[in-house]
Amino acid sequence: MSNTSQTIKSMATLTAPAVQRLKVHPGKTAPSPQRQTGVRLYDTGIACGFPSPAQDYLEQRLSLDDICIRFPESTYLVRADGHSMRDAGILDSDLLVVECCYPARHGDIVIATVDGAFTCKRLQLHPRPLLLPANPAFAPIEVDNEDMETVIFGVVRYAIHTL
């Protein structure tokens, strides 16, 4: 087993007991209960250039859970802290929707621990494993270092921020 394999623990391995305890299998969506909540969705595009006439009727009600959370038992929310991912659209104090039911792939934005400290970075697996910031003011983190343990906890799917 390579040093990389030893230092980067798969989130599928990490979360397997939790997934088994909740009786949700990776790749399967747990049935969601009927919701009585939600906000109104006007199912017409809103022009961000020239104005367009708006529809005068309500299409349906929609909960953001229906859009942002595909696997409730394998999803968690975290609050971003700092500016290292700003060029990826993740701003300080954004709410991040993180899924932990699939292994992270090259290019995914992940939540990881490096020597016990949490971080949000873009995962690079080749040509060599790195956790990459999305701000040139920050340095990449080498994850194939024998002296450092790196654990991938999940993949960021959405960032929610105020304007």
Disulfide bonds with the S-S distance in Angstrom:
none
